[in-house]
Every structure is written in C-alpha cells, then in structure tokens.
Amino acid sequence: MKTQAIVRSAALAALIASVAITSGATAQSLTGAGATFPYPIYSKWFDAYKQKTGVEINYQSIGSGGGIQQVKAGTVDFGASDAALSDQQLKDMPRKVVHIPTVAGAVVLAYNLPGFNGTLKLTPELISGIYLGKITTWNDKRLAAVNPGVTMPAAPILPVHRSDGSGTTNIFTTYLSLVSGEWKQLVGAATAVSWPSGVGGKGNDGVAGLVRQTPGAIGYVELAYAKQNQLPYASVKNKAGNFVEPTLASTSAAVQGALPMLTKDVRNPIANSSAPDGYPIAGLTFLIVYQQQKDVAKGRALVEFIHWAMHDGQEMAADLDYARLPDALVAVNEKTLAGVSVAGQASR
C-alpha cells in the first residue's frame, strides 16, 4: 500500500515538474469556498502552505451548500463540503468532479446547562426526540433515566441548528435518519432540512455562539468549535450500545469501521459506526475539484497543494481535534489525484 502511494507521489511530482516547464507559469493564488466544519484545520493548512510555497489560498467559509454551488458556477478553484455529492448532483455539474476526503471529524452535541455537574449522556432516541420537539424540558424522565445520579434542571430545552446549507447538518441528519425511522420519514437527511423545532445559527460558529449565550440550549457543532468556545458536550450511545465521548480515537475508530465501504466509494457515510469504540456522529470532509483542470498554472498549484495536504498536512490534524486519514484512504486519494488532468496532462 505504502509502496503504491510512493509510486503515485513520484508520478504526481513528475507531472507538476512537467507542467511547470511547459507552461512557464506558477499560480500564486487559489480560491475556494464551502464547509465551516473543517475551517480550523484548513486555515492552518493554508497559512502553513503559504509560508512554505508562497501560494496564497483564499477561502470563504460559507457552508457546504454554498461551496457546491460555487464549484458548479465555476467561481472558485475548489469547493469544500462535508456532504458528498449525490449521483444527481454529480450529473448536474458542468463536467466531472472528484471527491478528495481530507480529514474526519466529530459532530458533537454541545449544551449550556448552568448548575449541571457531570457529562451529559444521550441516546439516539433522546437526540431525535429533542430535535423533533417531543422532549422539551431537561428534567424529562427519559433524560433522567439515562443520566442517573445527577439532577437534571427544570429548564426548557432550546435545540439549535444550522440556518445555512451545511455539511455539518448533513452529517447530523444522516445520523438521525440512520437511527430513527420517524426522523427519516418526517425530516430526512440533507445539507438543509425543514426543522421541526428550535432556532438557527449561521455556521458552526453561529451555532456555538447561540449555545454559549443561551441557558438551556443544545446544538450540534464540530468538536473543535465546542472546544474553542469551552462548551461541554455529550457522550452518545453508539450502535454497539456503548456511551462514547467524541475524541480523536473514537472518530478514527468510526473511519476504520467504514474503510471497506470507503475504499469502494469515499462518499459512503461513516455515521452510526458499528465499531464498539466508534463515536456515532462523525463524518469525512471533502475537497470537490474538477477532474479536468482548464487553467494550467492553477491546476498544477491545486494538485500540488492537495498532495501536500494528504501528507504533511495530516500531521497538523490532531492538534485541532480532527482525525487524520488512515493510510488506505490516503492511497485512494493518491489514485484519484493521479487521474486529475491539468490542461490535457493526467498524472497517471
């Protein structure tokens, strides 16, 4: 596996060098837009990459839905989405696009419960009940039963969700659709849904801000946002029946459990993992790029950056609470990247 990756890396390096000689041009900037879920790690990557190469990457953190639309419109060099494109969305693109998973992350249920001591435990039934508007107070007997030995406050629950098109929402609603037949039928899974209850915030930072400012609130955000805002977050009962905290290890376990499916199609979800130690509300986040790059210099710069992110960039993931990709998935990305054509030249 590693030998194959090295061979592909050499092929990519040869392509980049070839394009540099024939074009005589080097792009000094790239533009991207999309997911807020990976924004903390992407910001670090872009800064580190600029220091290393001088290439500036301007990224608009506008949500996965917006990123997909801008890729489709051709207004950015790459998009970013936590929601993999459906077969229909792929057909609707002007030309073929490919998915490059970059890191995995946990979507956590952050909460604001003044006076509550301990770690909140939630089951799939409780989470769907809260977001369906059927569990409305923190001292509901169903919540108390799962959290014995602690006093649940007699306060109303305010579910907070995303107001914008969001891959984080797609991960969360994909999970709910997998664990709740009622949710799947009434609401479904998408980057934007018709919420039965609660209030909306824009971006992961907007949801985190609403939870931080509102006693009794609960909201789903990427793990790094909860940590940055010093918000407590729940342990969630997984498919194996274990209450699991969202950590790098439990997120990595979820990815590992899904590897047989991911090596066939990286768009497969990793939510509701069957791994005994896997955190159930997790997902990969993707770069969305055109397989045929029309601009030689920009295409070369994009291929080179993605290759760097698959290797050097992975070393930075853990510090920001993202799970790095396993070697098997890096190898899949190398194969995908080798098929990206830069003005007629493919790195095969």
VOKOL-616696 format. One record per residue (C-alpha): residue number from 0; residue in three letters; x, y, z. Coordinates in Angstrom, 1 decimal, always signed. Each point is the difference from the previous one (the first is absolute). Example, Ala and Ser with C-alpha at 12.3 -4.5 7.8 and 13.67 -1.06 7.14 Angstrom:
BEGIN
0|ALA|+12.3|-4.5|+7.8
1|SER|+1.4|+3.4|-0.7
//
This chain:
BEGIN
0|MET|+0.0|+0.0|+0.0
1|LYS|+2.7|+2.5|+1.0
2|THR|+2.2|-1.0|-3.0
3|GLN|-2.9|+0.7|-2.3
4|ALA|-0.5|+3.4|+1.6
5|ILE|+3.7|+0.8|-0.5
6|VAL|-0.3|-0.9|-3.6
7|ARG|-3.0|+2.2|-0.5
8|SER|+1.7|+2.8|+1.9
9|ALA|+2.9|-0.2|-2.4
10|ALA|-2.3|+0.1|-3.0
11|LEU|-1.7|+3.0|+1.4
12|ALA|+3.3|+1.7|+0.6
13|ALA|+1.0|-0.7|-3.6
14|LEU|-3.3|+1.4|-1.3
15|ILE|+0.5|+3.2|+2.0
16|ALA|+3.5|+0.5|-1.2
17|SER|-1.0|-0.7|-3.6
18|VAL|-2.8|+2.5|+0.2
19|ALA|+2.2|+2.6|+1.6
20|ILE|+2.5|-0.3|-2.9
21|THR|-2.5|+0.0|-2.8
22|SER|-2.2|+2.8|+1.3
23|GLY|+2.6|+2.2|+1.5
24|ALA|-2.6|+1.1|+2.5
25|THR|-0.6|-0.5|+3.7
26|ALA|-3.3|+1.0|+1.6
27|GLN|+0.6|+2.2|+3.0
28|SER|-3.6|-0.2|+1.3
29|LEU|-2.9|-2.4|+0.1
30|THR|-3.6|+0.6|+1.1
31|GLY|-2.3|-2.3|+1.8
32|ALA|-3.3|+0.1|+1.8
33|GLY|-2.3|-2.3|+2.1
34|ALA|-0.1|-1.9|+3.2
35|THR|+0.4|+1.6|+3.4
36|PHE|+0.5|-3.4|+1.6
37|PRO|+3.7|-0.3|-1.0
38|TYR|+0.8|+3.8|+0.1
39|PRO|+2.3|-0.2|+3.0
40|ILE|+2.3|-2.6|-1.6
41|TYR|-0.3|+1.5|-3.5
42|SER|+1.0|+3.4|+1.4
43|LYS|+3.1|-1.5|+1.5
44|TRP|+0.8|-1.9|-3.2
45|PHE|-0.3|+3.1|-2.2
46|ASP|+2.2|+2.1|+2.3
47|ALA|+2.7|-2.8|+0.2
48|TYR|-0.2|-0.6|-3.7
49|LYS|+0.5|+3.7|-0.9
50|GLN|+3.0|+0.2|+2.3
51|LYS|+1.5|-3.1|-1.7
52|THR|-0.8|+0.8|-3.7
53|GLY|-1.2|+3.6|-0.2
54|VAL|-3.4|-1.2|-1.4
55|GLU|-2.8|+1.9|+1.6
56|ILE|-3.3|-1.9|+0.4
57|ASN|-3.1|+2.2|+0.5
58|TYR|-2.8|-1.9|+1.6
59|GLN|-3.6|+1.1|+0.7
60|SER|-1.5|-2.0|+2.9
61|ILE|-3.6|+0.3|-1.3
62|GLY|-1.4|-3.6|+0.6
63|SER|+0.1|-3.1|-2.1
64|GLY|-3.1|+0.9|-2.0
65|GLY|+1.6|+3.3|-1.1
66|GLY|+3.3|-1.7|-0.9
67|ILE|-1.7|-2.5|-2.2
68|GLN|-1.9|+2.8|-1.8
69|GLN|+3.2|+2.0|-0.6
70|VAL|+1.8|-3.0|-1.4
71|LYS|-2.9|-0.6|-2.3
72|ALA|+0.0|+3.7|-1.1
73|GLY|+3.8|-0.1|-0.6
74|THR|+0.7|+2.9|+2.3
75|VAL|+2.5|-1.8|+2.2
76|ASP|+3.0|-2.3|-0.6
77|PHE|-1.3|-2.6|+2.4
78|GLY|-3.0|-0.6|+2.3
79|ALA|-0.2|-1.5|+3.5
80|SER|-2.9|-2.0|+1.3
81|ASP|-0.7|-2.4|+2.8
82|ALA|-2.9|-1.4|-2.1
83|ALA|+1.1|-2.2|-2.8
84|LEU|-1.7|+0.8|-3.3
85|SER|-2.9|-2.3|-1.0
86|ASP|+0.0|-1.7|-3.3
87|GLN|-2.5|+2.6|-1.3
88|GLN|+2.2|+2.9|+1.2
89|LEU|+3.0|-1.5|-1.7
90|LYS|-2.0|-0.2|-3.3
91|ASP|-1.1|+3.6|+0.4
92|MET|+3.6|+1.2|+0.1
93|PRO|+1.3|+1.6|-3.3
94|ARG|+2.7|-2.7|-0.1
95|LYS|+1.3|-2.8|+2.2
96|VAL|+1.0|+0.8|+3.5
97|VAL|+1.8|-2.2|+2.5
98|HIS|-0.1|-0.3|+3.8
99|ILE|+3.2|+0.3|+2.1
100|PRO|-0.7|-0.8|+3.7
101|THR|+2.4|+2.0|+2.1
102|VAL|-0.6|-0.7|+3.7
103|ALA|-2.8|-1.5|+2.1
104|GLY|-1.7|+1.8|+2.9
105|ALA|-2.6|-0.5|+2.6
106|VAL|-3.2|+1.9|+0.2
107|VAL|-0.8|+0.5|+3.7
108|LEU|-3.1|+1.0|+1.9
109|ALA|+1.2|+3.0|+2.0
110|TYR|-2.2|+1.3|+2.8
111|ASN|-0.4|+2.8|+2.5
112|LEU|-1.4|-1.2|+3.3
113|PRO|+0.8|+2.2|+2.9
114|GLY|+0.3|-2.0|+3.2
115|PHE|+0.3|-3.3|-1.8
116|ASN|+2.9|-2.1|+1.2
117|GLY|+1.4|-2.9|-1.9
118|THR|+0.0|-1.0|-3.7
119|LEU|-3.4|-0.2|-1.7
120|LYS|-0.9|-3.3|-1.5
121|LEU|-2.2|-0.2|-3.0
122|THR|-1.5|-2.9|-2.0
123|PRO|-1.2|+0.0|-3.6
124|GLU|-3.6|+0.1|+1.3
125|LEU|+0.7|+3.1|+2.2
126|ILE|+1.8|+1.9|-2.7
127|SER|-2.8|-0.6|-2.6
128|GLY|-2.6|+0.8|+2.6
129|ILE|+1.6|+3.3|+0.9
130|TYR|+0.3|+1.1|-3.7
131|LEU|-3.5|-1.3|-0.8
132|GLY|-1.3|+2.3|+2.7
133|LYS|-1.3|-2.9|+2.1
134|ILE|+2.3|+0.3|+2.9
135|THR|-0.2|+3.6|+1.2
136|THR|+1.4|+0.3|+3.5
137|TRP|+3.3|-1.1|+1.5
138|ASN|-1.7|-1.8|+2.9
139|ASP|-2.0|-2.3|-2.3
140|LYS|-0.1|-3.4|+1.5
141|ARG|+1.5|-1.5|-3.1
142|LEU|+3.1|+2.2|+0.4
143|ALA|+0.2|-0.7|+3.7
144|ALA|-0.1|-3.8|-0.6
145|VAL|+3.1|+0.1|-2.2
146|ASN|+1.8|+2.4|+2.4
147|PRO|-0.5|-1.7|+3.5
148|GLY|+1.6|+1.5|+3.0
149|VAL|-0.1|+3.6|-1.3
150|THR|-2.6|+2.7|+0.4
151|MET|-1.4|+1.2|-3.3
152|PRO|-1.1|+3.6|+0.1
153|ALA|-3.7|+0.9|-0.5
154|ALA|+0.8|+2.2|-3.0
155|PRO|-1.4|+0.1|-3.5
156|ILE|+2.1|-1.5|-2.8
157|LEU|+0.9|+2.2|-2.9
158|PRO|+1.3|-2.0|-3.0
159|VAL|+2.4|+2.0|-2.1
160|HIS|+0.6|-1.0|-3.7
161|ARG|+1.7|+1.5|-3.0
162|SER|-1.9|+2.6|-2.0
163|ASP|+2.2|-0.3|-3.1
164|GLY|+0.7|-2.9|-2.3
165|SER|+2.4|-2.1|+1.9
166|GLY|+2.0|-3.1|-0.2
167|THR|+0.0|-0.2|+3.8
168|THR|-3.8|-0.1|-0.3
169|ASN|+0.3|-2.8|-2.6
170|ILE|+2.2|-2.1|+2.4
171|PHE|-2.4|+0.6|+2.9
172|THR|-3.2|-0.7|-1.9
173|THR|+1.6|-3.0|-1.7
174|TYR|+0.7|-1.4|+3.4
175|LEU|-3.6|+0.8|+1.2
176|SER|-1.4|-1.7|-3.2
177|LEU|+2.0|-3.1|+0.7
178|VAL|-1.1|-0.3|+3.6
179|SER|-3.6|+1.3|-0.2
180|GLY|-2.6|-1.2|-2.4
181|GLU|-2.3|+2.9|+1.0
182|TRP|+2.7|+2.5|-0.7
183|LYS|+0.8|-1.6|-3.4
184|GLN|-3.6|+0.2|-1.0
185|LEU|-0.9|+3.4|+1.3
186|VAL|+3.3|+2.0|-0.5
187|GLY|+2.6|-2.0|-1.8
188|ALA|+3.7|+0.7|-0.6
189|ALA|+1.4|+2.9|-2.0
190|THR|+2.1|+3.1|+0.3
191|ALA|-3.2|+1.9|+0.8
192|VAL|-3.2|-1.4|+1.4
193|SER|-3.3|+1.3|+1.4
194|TRP|+0.6|+0.0|+3.7
195|PRO|-2.9|-1.1|+2.2
196|SER|+1.2|+2.2|+2.9
197|GLY|+2.7|+2.3|+1.3
198|VAL|+1.9|+3.0|-1.3
199|GLY|+2.7|+0.4|-2.7
200|GLY|+3.5|+1.4|+0.1
201|LYS|+2.3|+0.7|-3.0
202|GLY|+3.1|-2.2|-0.2
203|ASN|+1.5|-2.2|+2.7
204|ASP|+1.1|+3.2|+1.7
205|GLY|-3.6|+1.4|+0.0
206|VAL|-1.4|-3.2|+1.6
207|ALA|+2.8|-0.1|+2.6
208|GLY|-0.7|+3.7|+0.8
209|LEU|-3.7|-0.5|+0.5
210|VAL|+0.6|-3.0|+2.3
211|ARG|+2.6|+1.9|+2.0
212|GLN|-2.3|+3.0|+0.4
213|THR|-3.2|-1.9|+0.8
214|PRO|-0.6|-2.0|+3.2
215|GLY|-1.9|-3.2|-0.8
216|ALA|+1.3|-0.1|-3.6
217|ILE|+1.4|-3.0|-1.8
218|GLY|+1.5|+0.0|-3.5
219|TYR|+2.1|-2.1|-2.4
220|VAL|+3.4|+1.3|-0.9
221|GLU|+3.4|-1.3|-1.1
222|LEU|+2.1|-1.1|+3.0
223|ALA|+2.6|+2.8|-0.5
224|TYR|-2.7|+2.7|+0.3
225|ALA|-1.3|-1.4|+3.2
226|LYS|+3.5|-0.1|+1.5
227|GLN|+0.8|+3.5|-1.3
228|ASN|-3.2|+1.3|+1.7
229|GLN|+0.7|-2.0|+3.2
230|LEU|-3.4|-1.7|-0.4
231|PRO|-0.7|-3.4|+1.6
232|TYR|-1.2|-2.7|-2.3
233|ALA|-1.8|-3.3|+0.4
234|SER|+1.0|-3.6|-0.1
235|VAL|-2.2|-1.9|-2.5
236|LYS|-1.1|-3.6|+0.1
237|ASN|+1.3|-1.7|-3.2
238|LYS|-1.3|-2.9|-2.0
239|ALA|+1.8|-2.5|+2.2
240|GLY|-1.8|+1.4|+3.1
241|ASN|+3.0|+1.8|+1.4
242|PHE|+0.0|+3.7|+1.1
243|VAL|+2.9|+1.5|-1.8
244|GLU|+1.6|+3.4|+0.4
245|PRO|+1.0|+1.9|-3.2
246|THR|+3.8|-0.3|-0.2
247|LEU|+2.7|-0.5|-2.7
248|ALA|+0.1|-3.7|+0.9
249|SER|-3.7|-0.6|-0.2
250|THR|-0.3|+2.0|-3.2
251|SER|+2.9|-2.0|-1.5
252|ALA|-1.7|-3.2|+1.1
253|ALA|-3.1|+1.1|-2.0
254|VAL|+2.1|+0.6|-3.1
255|GLN|+1.7|-3.4|+0.4
256|GLY|-3.3|-1.8|+0.4
257|ALA|-1.2|+1.5|-3.4
258|LEU|+3.3|-0.6|-1.9
259|PRO|-1.4|-3.0|-2.1
260|MET|-2.7|+2.2|-1.3
261|LEU|+2.2|+3.2|-0.4
262|THR|+2.6|-1.7|-2.1
263|LYS|-2.8|-0.8|-2.5
264|ASP|-1.6|+3.4|+0.2
265|VAL|+1.2|+2.8|+2.2
266|ARG|-3.5|+1.5|+0.1
267|ASN|-1.3|-2.7|+2.3
268|PRO|-1.0|+1.3|+3.4
269|ILE|+2.0|-0.9|+3.2
270|ALA|-2.9|+1.0|+2.3
271|ASN|-1.5|-2.5|+2.4
272|SER|+3.1|-2.1|-0.1
273|SER|-0.2|-3.6|+1.1
274|ALA|+3.5|+0.2|+1.6
275|PRO|-0.4|-0.7|+3.8
276|ASP|+2.2|+3.1|+0.7
277|GLY|-1.2|+2.1|-2.9
278|TYR|-1.6|+3.4|+0.6
279|PRO|-3.3|-0.1|-1.9
280|ILE|-0.4|+3.6|-1.3
281|ALA|+3.0|+0.4|-2.2
282|GLY|+0.8|+0.7|-3.6
283|LEU|+2.7|+0.6|-2.5
284|THR|+0.4|+3.4|-1.6
285|PHE|+0.9|+0.4|-3.7
286|LEU|+1.6|+2.2|-2.5
287|ILE|-2.0|+0.1|-3.3
288|VAL|+2.1|+0.6|-3.1
289|TYR|-0.5|-0.3|-3.7
290|GLN|+1.8|-3.0|-1.5
291|GLN|+0.9|+2.0|-3.0
292|GLN|+1.8|+3.2|+1.0
293|LYS|-0.2|+2.6|-2.7
294|ASP|+2.6|+2.5|+1.4
295|VAL|+3.5|-1.6|-0.1
296|ALA|+1.5|+2.1|+2.7
297|LYS|-2.9|-0.2|+2.4
298|GLY|-0.5|-3.7|-0.7
299|ARG|+3.6|-0.7|+0.8
300|ALA|-0.1|+2.0|+3.2
301|LEU|-3.2|-1.7|+1.1
302|VAL|+1.3|-3.5|-0.6
303|GLU|+3.2|+0.9|+1.9
304|PHE|-1.9|+1.4|+2.9
305|ILE|-2.3|-3.0|+0.4
306|HIS|+3.0|-2.3|-0.2
307|TRP|+1.6|+2.0|+2.8
308|ALA|-3.2|-0.1|+2.1
309|MET|-0.1|-3.8|-0.4
310|HIS|+3.4|-0.4|+1.5
311|ASP|+1.6|+3.0|+2.0
312|GLY|-3.4|+1.5|+0.7
313|GLN|-1.3|-3.2|+1.8
314|GLU|+2.6|+0.6|+2.7
315|MET|-1.8|+3.1|+1.1
316|ALA|-3.5|-1.6|+0.3
317|ALA|+0.2|-1.3|+3.6
318|ASP|+0.9|+3.4|+1.5
319|LEU|-3.4|+1.3|-1.2
320|ASP|-2.0|-3.1|+1.0
321|TYR|-0.3|-1.5|-3.5
322|ALA|+0.8|-3.6|-0.8
323|ARG|+2.6|-0.5|-2.6
324|LEU|-0.7|-2.3|-2.9
325|PRO|+1.0|-3.6|+0.2
326|ASP|+2.7|-1.1|-2.5
327|ALA|-2.6|-2.0|-2.0
328|LEU|-2.0|+3.1|-0.6
329|VAL|+3.0|+2.1|-0.9
330|ALA|+0.8|-2.6|-2.6
331|VAL|-3.5|+0.4|-1.4
332|ASN|+0.6|+3.8|-0.2
333|GLU|+3.3|-0.5|-1.7
334|LYS|-1.7|-2.1|-2.7
335|THR|-2.7|+2.6|-0.4
336|LEU|+2.5|+2.9|-0.2
337|ALA|+2.0|-2.0|-2.6
338|GLY|-3.0|+0.2|-2.2
339|VAL|-0.4|+3.8|+0.1
340|SER|+0.9|+1.4|-3.4
341|VAL|+1.9|+3.3|-0.2
342|ALA|-0.6|+1.5|-3.5
343|GLY|+0.0|-3.4|-1.6
344|GLN|+2.7|-1.6|+2.2
345|ALA|-1.1|-2.6|+2.5
346|SER|+2.2|-1.2|+2.8
347|ARG|-0.4|-3.6|-0.8
//
